[in-house]
Amino acid sequence: MKKRLLVTGGSGFVGRHLISNLRQDPAIAVRMLVRHVPDFLQAHDDYAVLPDFSTINAQHPALNEVQVVVHLASRVHIMNDNDPDPLEAFRRVNVGHTLQLARSAAAAGVERFVFVSSVKVNGEGTSVGQAYRESDRPAPVDPYGISKMEAEEGLKVIAAQTGMQVVIVRPVLVYGPGVKANFESMMKWLRKGVPLPFGSLNNKRSLVALDNLVSFIKLCAEHPAAANQTFLISDGHDVSTTELLQKLGDALHRSARLLPVPVWLLSTGAILLGKRSLSQRLCGSLQVDIGKARSLLAWEPVVTVDEGLKKTADYFLNEQAK
Protein backbone atom coordinates (compact mmCIF):
# COMPACT_ATOMS: atom_id res chain seq x y z
CA MET A 1 0.00 0.00 0.00
CA LYS A 2 1.25 3.46 -0.86
CA LYS A 3 2.17 5.92 1.88
CA ARG A 4 0.03 9.05 1.59
CA LEU A 5 1.83 12.39 2.08
CA LEU A 6 0.01 15.69 2.42
CA VAL A 7 2.12 18.65 1.29
CA THR A 8 1.06 22.18 2.25
CA GLY A 9 2.35 25.08 0.19
CA GLY A 10 2.54 22.79 -2.82
CA SER A 11 2.41 25.68 -5.28
CA GLY A 12 5.39 27.50 -3.75
CA PHE A 13 9.04 27.52 -4.81
CA VAL A 14 10.04 24.47 -2.78
CA GLY A 15 6.59 22.87 -2.90
CA ARG A 16 6.44 22.60 -6.69
CA HIS A 17 9.81 20.87 -6.79
CA LEU A 18 8.88 18.51 -3.97
CA ILE A 19 5.55 17.61 -5.62
CA SER A 20 7.33 16.91 -8.91
CA ASN A 21 9.75 14.58 -7.12
CA LEU A 22 7.07 12.77 -5.13
CA ARG A 23 4.95 12.17 -8.25
CA GLN A 24 7.77 9.96 -9.56
CA ASP A 25 7.85 7.70 -6.50
CA PRO A 26 5.54 4.69 -6.97
CA ALA A 27 5.53 4.05 -3.21
CA ILE A 28 4.02 7.46 -2.40
CA ALA A 29 0.57 8.92 -2.97
CA VAL A 30 0.91 12.69 -2.73
CA ARG A 31 -1.86 15.14 -1.93
CA MET A 32 -1.51 18.94 -2.13
CA LEU A 33 -3.17 21.39 0.23
CA VAL A 34 -3.14 24.79 -1.45
CA ARG A 35 -4.79 28.19 -1.13
CA HIS A 36 -5.68 28.34 -4.83
CA VAL A 37 -6.00 25.78 -7.62
CA PRO A 38 -2.43 25.22 -8.85
CA ASP A 39 -1.47 26.10 -12.42
CA PHE A 40 0.69 23.01 -12.79
CA LEU A 41 -1.86 20.26 -12.17
CA GLN A 42 -1.45 16.96 -13.94
CA ALA A 43 -4.08 14.34 -14.64
CA HIS A 44 -5.15 12.50 -11.49
CA ASP A 45 -3.40 14.96 -9.13
CA ASP A 46 -4.89 14.82 -5.64
CA TYR A 47 -5.37 18.25 -4.11
CA ALA A 48 -7.56 20.25 -1.74
CA VAL A 49 -8.06 24.00 -1.59
CA LEU A 50 -8.00 25.74 1.79
CA PRO A 51 -7.58 29.55 2.00
CA ASP A 52 -5.95 29.29 5.43
CA PHE A 53 -5.49 26.78 8.23
CA SER A 54 -7.57 28.54 10.86
CA THR A 55 -10.61 26.44 9.95
CA ILE A 56 -8.98 23.03 9.50
CA ASN A 57 -9.95 20.17 11.80
CA ALA A 58 -9.42 16.44 12.09
CA GLN A 59 -12.44 15.76 9.87
CA HIS A 60 -11.15 17.80 6.93
CA PRO A 61 -11.01 15.60 3.79
CA ALA A 62 -7.42 16.67 3.13
CA LEU A 63 -6.29 14.71 6.19
CA ASN A 64 -8.17 11.54 5.31
CA GLU A 65 -5.86 8.49 5.26
CA VAL A 66 -2.72 10.64 5.47
CA GLN A 67 0.33 9.16 7.20
CA VAL A 68 2.71 12.11 6.84
CA VAL A 69 2.21 15.87 6.61
CA VAL A 70 4.99 18.01 5.10
CA HIS A 71 4.27 21.59 6.12
CA LEU A 72 5.87 24.13 3.79
CA ALA A 73 3.21 26.83 3.81
CA SER A 74 4.07 29.92 5.83
CA ARG A 75 4.16 33.68 5.89
CA VAL A 76 7.57 34.15 4.35
CA HIS A 77 10.33 36.56 5.28
CA ILE A 78 9.47 40.02 3.90
CA MET A 79 12.22 42.59 3.31
CA ASN A 80 10.04 45.70 3.67
CA ASP A 81 7.14 44.59 5.85
CA ASN A 82 4.45 47.28 6.04
CA ASP A 83 2.27 45.42 8.51
CA PRO A 84 1.72 47.59 11.62
CA ASP A 85 2.66 44.62 13.82
CA PRO A 86 4.91 42.26 11.81
CA LEU A 87 5.54 39.90 14.72
CA GLU A 88 1.83 39.40 15.32
CA ALA A 89 1.26 38.83 11.60
CA PHE A 90 3.98 36.17 11.49
CA ARG A 91 2.70 34.56 14.69
CA ARG A 92 -0.84 34.35 13.37
CA VAL A 93 0.22 32.30 10.35
CA ASN A 94 3.52 30.63 11.20
CA VAL A 95 2.61 29.75 14.77
CA GLY A 96 -1.17 29.76 15.07
CA HIS A 97 -2.02 28.13 11.75
CA THR A 98 0.86 25.65 11.97
CA LEU A 99 -0.22 24.42 15.39
CA GLN A 100 -3.86 24.29 14.32
CA LEU A 101 -2.87 22.06 11.42
CA ALA A 102 -0.64 19.90 13.63
CA ARG A 103 -3.34 19.36 16.27
CA SER A 104 -5.82 18.44 13.55
CA ALA A 105 -3.31 16.09 11.95
CA ALA A 106 -2.61 14.35 15.24
CA ALA A 107 -6.33 13.94 15.93
CA ALA A 108 -6.80 12.52 12.43
CA GLY A 109 -4.19 9.84 13.07
CA VAL A 110 -1.28 11.31 11.11
CA GLU A 111 1.90 9.54 12.15
CA ARG A 112 4.53 12.16 11.31
CA PHE A 113 4.61 15.94 10.82
CA VAL A 114 7.60 17.35 8.93
CA PHE A 115 7.95 21.07 9.57
CA VAL A 116 10.16 23.14 7.29
CA SER A 117 11.45 25.88 9.54
CA SER A 118 14.44 28.18 8.97
CA VAL A 119 18.07 28.68 9.96
CA LYS A 120 16.87 32.05 11.24
CA VAL A 121 15.82 30.20 14.38
CA ASN A 122 19.54 29.84 15.09
CA GLY A 123 20.33 33.46 14.28
CA GLU A 124 21.48 35.80 11.55
CA GLY A 125 25.17 35.01 11.21
CA THR A 126 28.26 33.19 12.37
CA SER A 127 31.99 33.79 12.51
CA VAL A 128 33.98 32.08 9.76
CA GLY A 129 34.49 28.46 10.75
CA GLN A 130 31.96 28.60 13.60
CA ALA A 131 28.97 26.82 12.09
CA TYR A 132 25.53 26.64 13.67
CA ARG A 133 24.49 23.28 15.11
CA GLU A 134 21.12 21.90 16.15
CA SER A 135 22.23 21.86 19.78
CA ASP A 136 22.89 25.61 19.82
CA ARG A 137 20.56 27.79 21.83
CA PRO A 138 18.07 29.47 19.45
CA ALA A 139 18.74 33.16 18.91
CA PRO A 140 16.26 34.48 16.32
CA VAL A 141 16.43 38.19 15.63
CA ASP A 142 13.57 39.16 13.33
CA PRO A 143 9.81 38.46 13.56
CA TYR A 144 10.02 35.69 10.96
CA GLY A 145 12.73 33.82 12.88
CA ILE A 146 10.92 34.30 16.18
CA SER A 147 7.69 32.92 14.72
CA LYS A 148 9.46 29.86 13.36
CA MET A 149 11.08 29.21 16.74
CA GLU A 150 7.73 29.49 18.54
CA ALA A 151 6.15 27.12 16.02
CA GLU A 152 8.93 24.58 16.66
CA GLU A 153 8.35 24.83 20.41
CA GLY A 154 4.59 24.36 20.00
CA LEU A 155 5.07 21.35 17.74
CA LYS A 156 7.30 19.65 20.31
CA VAL A 157 4.55 20.07 22.90
CA ILE A 158 1.99 18.56 20.53
CA ALA A 159 4.32 15.64 19.81
CA ALA A 160 4.73 14.98 23.53
CA GLN A 161 0.98 15.18 24.16
CA THR A 162 -0.25 13.14 21.19
CA GLY A 163 2.55 10.80 20.16
CA MET A 164 2.61 12.18 16.62
CA GLN A 165 6.22 12.31 15.48
CA VAL A 166 7.58 15.75 14.58
CA VAL A 167 10.62 16.39 12.38
CA ILE A 168 11.99 19.92 12.13
CA VAL A 169 14.11 20.94 9.14
CA ARG A 170 15.99 24.27 9.17
CA PRO A 171 17.25 25.09 5.67
CA VAL A 172 19.64 27.89 4.81
CA LEU A 173 19.10 30.05 1.70
CA VAL A 174 17.43 27.87 -0.94
CA TYR A 175 18.30 28.30 -4.62
CA GLY A 176 17.32 26.44 -7.75
CA PRO A 177 15.32 26.75 -10.97
CA GLY A 178 12.85 29.62 -10.60
CA VAL A 179 14.53 31.27 -7.62
CA LYS A 180 13.54 34.91 -7.12
CA ALA A 181 14.58 37.86 -4.93
CA ASN A 182 18.28 38.64 -4.42
CA PHE A 183 19.49 35.48 -6.14
CA GLU A 184 17.63 36.31 -9.33
CA SER A 185 18.89 39.90 -9.13
CA MET A 186 22.48 38.63 -8.94
CA MET A 187 21.95 36.60 -12.12
CA LYS A 188 20.51 39.62 -13.92
CA TRP A 189 23.48 41.77 -12.89
CA LEU A 190 25.98 39.12 -13.96
CA ARG A 191 24.31 38.49 -17.29
CA LYS A 192 24.37 42.23 -18.08
CA GLY A 193 28.04 42.45 -17.12
CA VAL A 194 27.41 44.98 -14.38
CA PRO A 195 30.56 45.56 -12.28
CA LEU A 196 29.89 44.44 -8.71
CA PRO A 197 31.87 45.57 -5.63
CA PHE A 198 32.24 42.07 -4.18
CA GLY A 199 35.66 40.98 -5.39
CA SER A 200 37.45 40.68 -2.05
CA LEU A 201 35.04 38.98 0.35
CA ASN A 202 36.37 36.15 2.50
CA ASN A 203 33.09 35.34 4.23
CA LYS A 204 31.49 31.89 4.18
CA ARG A 205 27.84 31.18 3.41
CA SER A 206 25.96 27.87 3.51
CA LEU A 207 23.39 27.43 0.74
CA VAL A 208 21.08 24.57 -0.18
CA ALA A 209 20.04 23.57 -3.69
CA LEU A 210 16.41 22.64 -4.29
CA ASP A 211 17.41 19.10 -5.23
CA ASN A 212 19.25 18.65 -1.94
CA LEU A 213 16.47 20.13 0.19
CA VAL A 214 13.80 18.00 -1.51
CA SER A 215 15.94 14.89 -1.10
CA PHE A 216 16.30 15.59 2.60
CA ILE A 217 12.64 16.42 3.21
CA LYS A 218 11.65 13.18 1.52
CA LEU A 219 14.08 11.24 3.70
CA CYS A 220 12.69 12.92 6.84
CA ALA A 221 9.21 11.78 5.85
CA GLU A 222 10.18 8.12 6.07
CA HIS A 223 13.41 7.48 8.01
CA PRO A 224 12.68 5.99 11.46
CA ALA A 225 15.64 7.81 13.06
CA ALA A 226 14.30 11.21 11.99
CA ALA A 227 11.40 11.03 14.45
CA ASN A 228 11.31 13.98 16.86
CA GLN A 229 14.62 15.37 15.61
CA THR A 230 15.77 18.78 14.39
CA PHE A 231 18.13 19.13 11.43
CA LEU A 232 20.10 21.93 9.82
CA ILE A 233 20.56 21.35 6.10
CA SER A 234 22.81 22.72 3.36
CA ASP A 235 24.83 21.63 0.32
CA GLY A 236 27.71 20.70 2.62
CA HIS A 237 30.12 23.08 0.86
CA ASP A 238 30.24 26.72 1.91
CA VAL A 239 31.25 29.57 -0.39
CA SER A 240 32.17 33.22 -0.07
CA THR A 241 30.02 35.78 -1.86
CA THR A 242 32.95 36.36 -4.21
CA GLU A 243 33.19 32.64 -4.98
CA LEU A 244 29.43 32.35 -5.42
CA LEU A 245 29.35 35.16 -7.96
CA GLN A 246 32.28 33.66 -9.85
CA LYS A 247 30.62 30.25 -9.97
CA LEU A 248 27.29 31.77 -10.96
CA GLY A 249 28.97 33.81 -13.68
CA ASP A 250 30.54 30.63 -15.06
CA ALA A 251 27.14 28.92 -15.04
CA LEU A 252 25.68 31.88 -16.94
CA HIS A 253 28.59 31.87 -19.41
CA ARG A 254 29.59 35.36 -18.25
CA SER A 255 32.78 36.29 -16.46
CA ALA A 256 31.81 37.99 -13.22
CA ARG A 257 33.15 41.57 -13.14
CA LEU A 258 34.02 41.90 -9.47
CA LEU A 259 35.71 44.97 -8.02
CA PRO A 260 37.91 44.47 -4.91
CA VAL A 261 36.13 46.99 -2.68
CA PRO A 262 37.17 46.67 1.01
CA VAL A 263 34.57 45.08 3.27
CA TRP A 264 34.60 48.03 5.68
CA LEU A 265 33.69 50.39 2.84
CA LEU A 266 30.88 48.13 1.64
CA SER A 267 29.47 47.86 5.16
CA THR A 268 29.69 51.61 5.76
CA GLY A 269 27.98 52.38 2.47
CA ALA A 270 25.21 49.87 3.16
CA ILE A 271 24.55 51.36 6.60
CA LEU A 272 24.41 54.89 5.15
CA LEU A 273 21.90 53.68 2.56
CA GLY A 274 19.79 51.92 5.20
CA LYS A 275 20.74 48.46 3.84
CA ARG A 276 22.45 47.00 6.89
CA SER A 277 20.63 43.65 6.61
CA LEU A 278 21.54 43.33 2.92
CA SER A 279 25.16 44.03 3.81
CA GLN A 280 25.07 41.23 6.39
CA ARG A 281 23.76 38.74 3.84
CA LEU A 282 26.34 39.70 1.22
CA CYS A 283 29.38 40.36 3.39
CA GLY A 284 28.75 38.37 6.55
CA SER A 285 29.09 34.67 7.22
CA LEU A 286 26.40 32.11 7.99
CA GLN A 287 27.46 28.48 8.14
CA VAL A 288 25.68 25.35 9.31
CA ASP A 289 27.02 21.95 10.26
CA ILE A 290 25.12 19.10 8.56
CA GLY A 291 26.97 16.41 10.46
CA LYS A 292 23.82 15.27 12.24
CA ALA A 293 21.96 14.66 8.98
CA ARG A 294 24.93 12.70 7.68
CA SER A 295 25.52 10.59 10.77
CA LEU A 296 21.97 9.93 11.94
CA LEU A 297 20.23 9.54 8.58
CA ALA A 298 23.23 8.67 6.38
CA TRP A 299 22.18 11.54 4.08
CA GLU A 300 24.49 13.10 1.53
CA PRO A 301 23.74 15.98 -0.86
CA VAL A 302 22.53 14.66 -4.20
CA VAL A 303 23.99 17.57 -6.20
CA THR A 304 27.08 19.72 -5.73
CA VAL A 305 27.02 23.51 -5.51
CA ASP A 306 28.29 23.72 -9.11
CA GLU A 307 25.58 21.35 -10.32
CA GLY A 308 22.89 23.23 -8.42
CA LEU A 309 24.05 26.57 -9.80
CA LYS A 310 24.13 25.21 -13.35
CA LYS A 311 20.52 24.03 -13.07
CA THR A 312 19.54 27.42 -11.66
CA ALA A 313 21.36 29.34 -14.38
CA ASP A 314 20.08 27.13 -17.22
CA TYR A 315 16.47 27.70 -16.11
CA PHE A 316 17.08 31.45 -15.79
CA LEU A 317 18.62 31.66 -19.28
CA ASN A 318 15.75 29.68 -20.81
CA GLU A 319 13.21 32.00 -19.18
CA GLN A 320 15.08 35.09 -20.36
CA ALA A 321 15.10 33.75 -23.91
CA LYS A 322 11.31 33.44 -24.08
C-alpha positions in Angstrom: 0.0 0.0 0.0 1.3 3.5 -0.9 2.2 5.9 1.9 0.0 9.0 1.6 1.8 12.4 2.1 0.0 15.7 2.4 2.1 18.7 1.3 1.1 22.2 2.2 2.3 25.1 0.2 2.5 22.8 -2.8 2.4 25.7 -5.3 5.4 27.5 -3.7 9.0 27.5 -4.8 10.0 24.5 -2.8 6.6 22.9 -2.9 6.4 22.6 -6.7 9.8 20.9 -6.8 8.9 18.5 -4.0 5.6 17.6 -5.6 7.3 16.9 -8.9 9.8 14.6 -7.1 7.1 12.8 -5.1 5.0 12.2 -8.2 7.8 10.0 -9.6 7.8 7.7 -6.5 5.5 4.7 -7.0 5.5 4.1 -3.2 4.0 7.5 -2.4 0.6 8.9 -3.0 0.9 12.7 -2.7 -1.9 15.1 -1.9 -1.5 18.9 -2.1 -3.2 21.4 0.2 -3.1 24.8 -1.5 -4.8 28.2 -1.1 -5.7 28.3 -4.8 -6.0 25.8 -7.6 -2.4 25.2 -8.8 -1.5 26.1 -12.4 0.7 23.0 -12.8 -1.9 20.3 -12.2 -1.4 17.0 -13.9 -4.1 14.3 -14.6 -5.2 12.5 -11.5 -3.4 15.0 -9.1 -4.9 14.8 -5.6 -5.4 18.3 -4.1 -7.6 20.2 -1.7 -8.1 24.0 -1.6 -8.0 25.7 1.8 -7.6 29.5 2.0 -5.9 29.3 5.4 -5.5 26.8 8.2 -7.6 28.5 10.9 -10.6 26.4 10.0 -9.0 23.0 9.5 -9.9 20.2 11.8 -9.4 16.4 12.1 -12.4 15.8 9.9 -11.2 17.8 6.9 -11.0 15.6 3.8 -7.4 16.7 3.1 -6.3 14.7 6.2 -8.2 11.5 5.3 -5.9 8.5 5.3 -2.7 10.6 5.5 0.3 9.2 7.2 2.7 12.1 6.8 2.2 15.9 6.6 5.0 18.0 5.1 4.3 21.6 6.1 5.9 24.1 3.8 3.2 26.8 3.8 4.1 29.9 5.8 4.2 33.7 5.9 7.6 34.2 4.4 10.3 36.6 5.3 9.5 40.0 3.9 12.2 42.6 3.3 10.0 45.7 3.7 7.1 44.6 5.8 4.5 47.3 6.0 2.3 45.4 8.5 1.7 47.6 11.6 2.7 44.6 13.8 4.9 42.3 11.8 5.5 39.9 14.7 1.8 39.4 15.3 1.3 38.8 11.6 4.0 36.2 11.5 2.7 34.6 14.7 -0.8 34.4 13.4 0.2 32.3 10.3 3.5 30.6 11.2 2.6 29.8 14.8 -1.2 29.8 15.1 -2.0 28.1 11.7 0.9 25.6 12.0 -0.2 24.4 15.4 -3.9 24.3 14.3 -2.9 22.1 11.4 -0.6 19.9 13.6 -3.3 19.4 16.3 -5.8 18.4 13.5 -3.3 16.1 11.9 -2.6 14.3 15.2 -6.3 13.9 15.9 -6.8 12.5 12.4 -4.2 9.8 13.1 -1.3 11.3 11.1 1.9 9.5 12.2 4.5 12.2 11.3 4.6 15.9 10.8 7.6 17.4 8.9 7.9 21.1 9.6 10.2 23.1 7.3 11.4 25.9 9.5 14.4 28.2 9.0 18.1 28.7 10.0 16.9 32.1 11.2 15.8 30.2 14.4 19.5 29.8 15.1 20.3 33.5 14.3 21.5 35.8 11.5 25.2 35.0 11.2 28.3 33.2 12.4 32.0 33.8 12.5 34.0 32.1 9.8 34.5 28.5 10.8 32.0 28.6 13.6 29.0 26.8 12.1 25.5 26.6 13.7 24.5 23.3 15.1 21.1 21.9 16.1 22.2 21.9 19.8 22.9 25.6 19.8 20.6 27.8 21.8 18.1 29.5 19.5 18.7 33.2 18.9 16.3 34.5 16.3 16.4 38.2 15.6 13.6 39.2 13.3 9.8 38.5 13.6 10.0 35.7 11.0 12.7 33.8 12.9 10.9 34.3 16.2 7.7 32.9 14.7 9.5 29.9 13.4 11.1 29.2 16.7 7.7 29.5 18.5 6.1 27.1 16.0 8.9 24.6 16.7 8.3 24.8 20.4 4.6 24.4 20.0 5.1 21.4 17.7 7.3 19.7 20.3 4.5 20.1 22.9 2.0 18.6 20.5 4.3 15.6 19.8 4.7 15.0 23.5 1.0 15.2 24.2 -0.3 13.1 21.2 2.5 10.8 20.2 2.6 12.2 16.6 6.2 12.3 15.5 7.6 15.7 14.6 10.6 16.4 12.4 12.0 19.9 12.1 14.1 20.9 9.1 16.0 24.3 9.2 17.2 25.1 5.7 19.6 27.9 4.8 19.1 30.1 1.7 17.4 27.9 -0.9 18.3 28.3 -4.6 17.3 26.4 -7.7 15.3 26.7 -11.0 12.9 29.6 -10.6 14.5 31.3 -7.6 13.5 34.9 -7.1 14.6 37.9 -4.9 18.3 38.6 -4.4 19.5 35.5 -6.1 17.6 36.3 -9.3 18.9 39.9 -9.1 22.5 38.6 -8.9 21.9 36.6 -12.1 20.5 39.6 -13.9 23.5 41.8 -12.9 26.0 39.1 -14.0 24.3 38.5 -17.3 24.4 42.2 -18.1 28.0 42.4 -17.1 27.4 45.0 -14.4 30.6 45.6 -12.3 29.9 44.4 -8.7 31.9 45.6 -5.6 32.2 42.1 -4.2 35.7 41.0 -5.4 37.4 40.7 -2.0 35.0 39.0 0.3 36.4 36.2 2.5 33.1 35.3 4.2 31.5 31.9 4.2 27.8 31.2 3.4 26.0 27.9 3.5 23.4 27.4 0.7 21.1 24.6 -0.2 20.0 23.6 -3.7 16.4 22.6 -4.3 17.4 19.1 -5.2 19.3 18.7 -1.9 16.5 20.1 0.2 13.8 18.0 -1.5 15.9 14.9 -1.1 16.3 15.6 2.6 12.6 16.4 3.2 11.7 13.2 1.5 14.1 11.2 3.7 12.7 12.9 6.8 9.2 11.8 5.9 10.2 8.1 6.1 13.4 7.5 8.0 12.7 6.0 11.5 15.6 7.8 13.1 14.3 11.2 12.0 11.4 11.0 14.5 11.3 14.0 16.9 14.6 15.4 15.6 15.8 18.8 14.4 18.1 19.1 11.4 20.1 21.9 9.8 20.6 21.4 6.1 22.8 22.7 3.4 24.8 21.6 0.3 27.7 20.7 2.6 30.1 23.1 0.9 30.2 26.7 1.9 31.3 29.6 -0.4 32.2 33.2 -0.1 30.0 35.8 -1.9 32.9 36.4 -4.2 33.2 32.6 -5.0 29.4 32.3 -5.4 29.3 35.2 -8.0 32.3 33.7 -9.8 30.6 30.2 -10.0 27.3 31.8 -11.0 29.0 33.8 -13.7 30.5 30.6 -15.1 27.1 28.9 -15.0 25.7 31.9 -16.9 28.6 31.9 -19.4 29.6 35.4 -18.2 32.8 36.3 -16.5 31.8 38.0 -13.2 33.2 41.6 -13.1 34.0 41.9 -9.5 35.7 45.0 -8.0 37.9 44.5 -4.9 36.1 47.0 -2.7 37.2 46.7 1.0 34.6 45.1 3.3 34.6 48.0 5.7 33.7 50.4 2.8 30.9 48.1 1.6 29.5 47.9 5.2 29.7 51.6 5.8 28.0 52.4 2.5 25.2 49.9 3.2 24.6 51.4 6.6 24.4 54.9 5.2 21.9 53.7 2.6 19.8 51.9 5.2 20.7 48.5 3.8 22.5 47.0 6.9 20.6 43.6 6.6 21.5 43.3 2.9 25.2 44.0 3.8 25.1 41.2 6.4 23.8 38.7 3.8 26.3 39.7 1.2 29.4 40.4 3.4 28.8 38.4 6.6 29.1 34.7 7.2 26.4 32.1 8.0 27.5 28.5 8.1 25.7 25.4 9.3 27.0 21.9 10.3 25.1 19.1 8.6 27.0 16.4 10.5 23.8 15.3 12.2 22.0 14.7 9.0 24.9 12.7 7.7 25.5 10.6 10.8 22.0 9.9 11.9 20.2 9.5 8.6 23.2 8.7 6.4 22.2 11.5 4.1 24.5 13.1 1.5 23.7 16.0 -0.9 22.5 14.7 -4.2 24.0 17.6 -6.2 27.1 19.7 -5.7 27.0 23.5 -5.5 28.3 23.7 -9.1 25.6 21.3 -10.3 22.9 23.2 -8.4 24.0 26.6 -9.8 24.1 25.2 -13.4 20.5 24.0 -13.1 19.5 27.4 -11.7 21.4 29.3 -14.4 20.1 27.1 -17.2 16.5 27.7 -16.1 17.1 31.5 -15.8 18.6 31.7 -19.3 15.7 29.7 -20.8 13.2 32.0 -19.2 15.1 35.1 -20.4 15.1 33.7 -23.9 11.3 33.4 -24.1 
